[in-house]
Amino acid sequence: MNRLDEVLGPEGWHFELQPWGDSLIGTLILFLPDGTVVRKSDAGGRAGMKTADDDTKSAASDCLKRCAVLVGIGRSLYGDGQVSFGAGNGQQQPQPAMRPADTRSATERLIDWCAKEGHSGRLQAIARSVYNCQAPELNAVQAKAIYKLIKDSGAVGSVPQPGPRFPIEQRIEEDTRHSQDMAAARASRQPDPVDQVVENIKGAQEPGKNANGNPVKFGWPHSGVSLFAWMKNISKAFGKDVIGIVKDRFPEQMATDGTFRSWPPAIVEEAAVDIAKFVSGWPGYSGEFDKRLPVSLHDLRDKLWTAAGELADALGQQPTTEAIENLIQQTSQSLAGRFGGEVIDVLEACENKEMLEAILEVVESDVKDSKALTAE
């Protein structure tokens, strides 16, 4: 408030509050000397104080501080947050979130991408079964081929929209000419070594797919009997013995009941997740079990970064690195009580999965509420 009075005078600014569910929306209105009126809005949460009056005051103060940060007041308190203005013209120059140039090799990029997307097991399985080596030993062509294979295996092709109807004779003529043009183009170009390696991996009949080329649906087992049938179907589709894998990994349970019939649901679930991890690394895997597999820290951080960028945009901010990190830090601070005072300073350094999930839930909820408020 002192800083606003110092720059604009007591009559040069105004602050408004509106209820928003259990929280408040604050709007800071600035009357600039040239007659321009600037409005900045942000939300404030209640701190859970003993009396409702104190709780409302806490939310109001939170609103004012958040709005003030949007015009640069106190932003330096957030670590490296600073205000940047163009020299001489007084206009703020937005600084986009710049990523450093990627100087990694194709193999290093593949390993990092698989770790981020939860495909590390699939990468290792393909490297061992197809090239008889570890993932870091892959060359550039092999790495690009595996990336294309994994990415395409989980992709859902877009359905083409219906076009205008033409007489059957004209359609036959167009199709024939198109086929001839495509055949000529294929014959005139050199084969892509990456495509060749992908085809060599897939083979004539890709595992995990039926005769029509569609992915086989396996479902999910919930009893010992269904687990055995489920593993038999997977073994047949991929040509690999997954039943032997389970026997090796659960020797005590096999000694108790070698027929799987009396396996308890908890052991069945553990065995099924174990098999799903193996299958997710095999060529031909369709991504059916992805939701059953645990989410990686890399994936959580990536989702939180994207959601915070959407929230910054919904709040009328430039989705810069600084703005995104500030939103994540603010949300982390609001939840610090749940995690013994621990807060996120640098997103990439956070290893607390439970905290990341909690912050992501709040940020995604804020994005949804901000969009609904904007629509209204």
DAVENZI-V846509 format. One record per pair of residues at least 4 apart in sequence whose ideal C-beta (glycine too) atoms are under 7 Angstrom apart, sorted by the first residue. I is the first residue (numbers start at 0). GAP is how many residues later the second one is. D is the distance in whole Angstrom. If there is no record, write none. Layout:
BEGIN
((I:GAP:D) (I:GAP:D))
END
This chain:
BEGIN
((0:4:6) (1:4:6) (2:4:6) (2:70:5) (3:4:6) (3:9:5) (4:4:6) (4:5:5) (7:4:3) (7:5:5) (7:22:6) (7:23:7) (11:19:5) (12:15:7) (12:16:7) (12:17:5) (12:18:7) (13:15:4) (14:11:7) (14:13:6) (14:49:6) (15:11:5) (15:13:7) (16:7:5) (16:9:5) (16:43:6) (16:46:6) (17:6:7) (17:7:5) (18:5:6) (19:4:6) (19:5:5) (19:23:6) (21:24:6) (22:20:6) (22:21:6) (22:22:5) (22:23:6) (22:36:6) (23:20:5) (23:35:5) (23:36:6) (23:39:5) (24:16:6) (24:18:6) (25:15:7) (25:16:6) (25:18:6) (25:34:7) (25:37:3) (25:38:6) (25:41:5) (26:12:6) (26:14:5) (26:40:7) (27:12:5) (27:39:4) (27:40:7) (27:43:7) (28:8:7) (28:10:5) (29:8:4) (29:41:7) (30:6:6) (31:4:4) (31:6:7) (39:27:5) (39:30:4) (39:31:6) (40:26:7) (41:21:6) (41:24:4) (41:25:5) (41:28:6) (41:273:6) (42:20:7) (43:15:4) (43:16:6) (43:18:3) (43:19:3) (43:22:6) (44:14:6) (44:17:6) (44:289:6) (45:9:4) (45:12:6) (45:13:5) (46:8:7) (46:11:4) (47:7:7) (48:5:4) (48:6:5) (48:9:6) (49:4:7) (50:4:7) (51:4:6) (52:4:7) (53:4:6) (54:4:7) (55:4:6) (56:4:6) (57:4:6) (58:4:6) (59:4:7) (60:4:6) (61:4:6) (62:4:6) (63:4:6) (64:4:7) (67:5:4) (67:6:6) (68:4:7) (68:5:6) (68:6:5) (69:247:7) (71:11:4) (74:6:4) (74:7:7) (74:8:6) (75:5:6) (75:6:6) (77:248:5) (77:251:6) (78:266:7) (80:241:6) (80:245:6) (83:8:7) (83:9:6) (83:11:6) (84:5:6) (84:6:7) (84:7:5) (84:8:7) (85:5:5) (85:7:5) (93:224:4) (93:226:6) (94:225:5) (95:224:6) (96:223:5) (96:224:4) (96:227:7) (101:7:7) (103:4:4) (103:5:5) (104:4:7) (104:35:7) (105:4:6) (105:34:4) (105:37:4) (105:38:6) (106:4:7) (106:29:6) (106:31:5) (106:33:7) (106:36:4) (107:4:6) (108:4:6) (109:4:6) (109:13:7) (109:33:4) (109:36:6) (109:37:5) (110:4:6) (110:12:7) (110:24:6) (110:25:7) (111:4:6) (112:4:6) (112:34:7) (113:5:4) (113:6:5) (113:9:4) (114:5:5) (114:181:7) (114:183:6) (115:182:4) (115:183:6) (115:186:6) (116:182:7) (117:175:6) (117:178:5) (117:181:6) (118:4:6) (118:31:5) (119:4:6) (120:4:6) (120:156:5) (120:159:6) (120:160:4) (121:4:6) (121:28:6) (121:158:5) (121:159:3) (121:160:7) (121:163:7) (122:4:6) (122:12:5) (122:23:7) (122:158:7) (123:4:6) (123:11:6) (123:157:6) (124:4:6) (124:153:7) (124:156:3) (124:157:6) (125:4:5) (125:20:5) (125:155:6) (125:157:6) (126:4:6) (126:6:6) (126:7:6) (126:8:5) (126:11:6) (127:4:7) (129:71:6) (130:7:7) (130:11:6) (132:4:4) (132:5:7) (137:4:4) (137:5:5) (138:4:7) (139:4:6) (140:4:6) (140:52:5) (140:53:6) (140:56:6) (141:4:6) (141:55:6) (142:4:6) (143:4:6) (143:50:5) (144:4:6) (144:49:5) (144:52:4) (144:53:5) (144:56:7) (145:4:6) (146:4:6) (147:4:6) (147:46:6) (147:50:6) (148:4:6) (148:49:5) (148:52:6) (148:134:6) (150:4:6) (152:131:7) (152:132:6) (152:133:6) (152:134:7) (153:132:7) (153:133:4) (165:4:4) (165:5:5) (167:4:6) (168:4:6) (169:4:6) (170:4:6) (171:4:6) (172:4:6) (173:4:6) (174:4:6) (175:4:6) (176:4:6) (177:4:6) (178:4:6) (179:4:6) (180:4:6) (181:4:6) (182:4:6) (183:4:6) (184:4:6) (190:4:7) (190:5:6) (191:4:7) (192:4:6) (193:4:6) (194:4:6) (195:4:6) (196:4:6) (197:4:6) (200:82:5) (201:4:5) (201:81:6) (205:77:7) (205:78:5) (206:30:6) (206:31:4) (206:32:6) (206:75:7) (206:76:6) (206:77:4) (207:7:6) (207:8:6) (207:29:5) (207:30:6) (207:76:3) (207:77:6) (207:78:6) (208:4:5) (208:5:6) (208:6:6) (208:7:6) (208:75:6) (209:4:6) (209:6:6) (214:71:3) (214:73:7) (215:21:5) (216:71:7) (217:12:6) (217:15:6) (217:16:6) (217:70:6) (218:11:7) (219:52:7) (219:72:7) (220:5:4) (220:6:4) (220:9:4) (220:47:6) (220:51:5) (221:4:6) (221:43:6) (221:46:7) (222:4:7) (222:45:6) (223:4:7) (223:36:4) (223:37:5) (223:38:6) (223:39:4) (223:44:6) (224:4:7) (224:35:7) (224:36:6) (225:4:6) (226:4:6) (226:33:6) (226:36:7) (226:41:5) (226:44:6) (226:45:6) (227:4:7) (227:32:5) (228:4:7) (229:4:7) (230:4:6) (230:11:5) (230:12:5) (230:15:7) (230:44:7) (231:4:6) (232:4:6) (233:4:6) (233:8:5) (233:41:7) (233:45:6) (234:5:6) (234:6:6) (234:7:5) (234:8:6) (237:41:7) (237:44:6) (237:46:7) (241:4:7) (241:33:5) (241:36:7) (242:4:7) (243:4:6) (244:4:6) (244:30:7) (244:33:6) (245:4:6) (245:25:5) (245:29:7) (246:7:5) (248:25:6) (249:4:6) (249:17:7) (249:21:6) (250:4:6) (251:4:7) (252:4:7) (252:10:6) (252:14:6) (253:4:5) (256:4:6) (256:5:5) (256:6:7) (262:4:5) (262:5:5) (264:4:6) (265:4:7) (266:4:6) (267:4:6) (268:4:6) (269:4:6) (270:4:6) (271:4:6) (272:4:7) (272:19:6) (272:20:7) (274:4:6) (275:4:6) (275:13:4) (275:16:6) (275:17:6) (276:16:6) (278:6:6) (278:10:7) (279:5:5) (279:9:6) (279:13:7) (288:4:6) (294:4:5) (294:5:6) (296:4:6) (296:54:7) (296:56:6) (297:4:6) (298:4:6) (299:4:6) (299:53:7) (299:56:4) (299:57:7) (299:60:7) (300:4:6) (300:46:6) (300:47:7) (300:55:7) (301:4:6) (302:4:6) (302:57:6) (303:4:6) (303:24:7) (303:43:7) (303:52:6) (303:55:6) (303:56:5) (303:59:7) (304:4:7) (304:19:6) (304:42:6) (305:4:7) (306:4:6) (306:53:6) (306:56:5) (306:57:5) (306:60:6) (307:4:6) (307:16:5) (307:19:5) (307:20:5) (307:55:6) (308:4:7) (308:10:4) (308:15:5) (309:4:6) (309:57:5) (310:4:6) (310:16:6) (310:52:6) (310:55:5) (310:56:5) (310:59:7) (311:5:4) (311:7:4) (311:11:4) (311:12:6) (311:15:6) (312:6:5) (313:53:6) (313:56:4) (313:57:6) (313:60:7) (314:55:6) (316:6:5) (317:5:6) (318:4:6) (318:5:6) (319:4:7) (320:4:6) (321:4:6) (322:4:7) (323:4:7) (324:4:6) (324:22:7) (325:4:6) (326:4:6) (327:4:6) (327:16:6) (327:19:6) (327:31:7) (328:4:6) (328:14:7) (328:15:6) (329:4:7) (330:4:7) (330:28:5) (330:31:5) (330:32:6) (331:4:7) (331:11:4) (331:12:4) (331:27:6) (332:10:5) (334:4:7) (334:23:6) (334:24:6) (334:27:7) (335:5:5) (335:6:7) (335:7:5) (337:20:7) (338:13:7) (338:16:5) (341:10:7) (341:13:7) (343:6:5) (349:5:7) (349:6:6) (351:4:6) (352:4:6) (353:4:6) (354:4:6) (355:4:6) (356:4:6) (357:4:7) (358:4:6) (359:4:6) (360:4:6) (361:4:6) (362:4:6) (363:4:7) (364:4:6) (365:4:6) (366:4:6) (367:4:6) (368:4:6) (369:4:6) (370:4:6) (371:4:7))
END
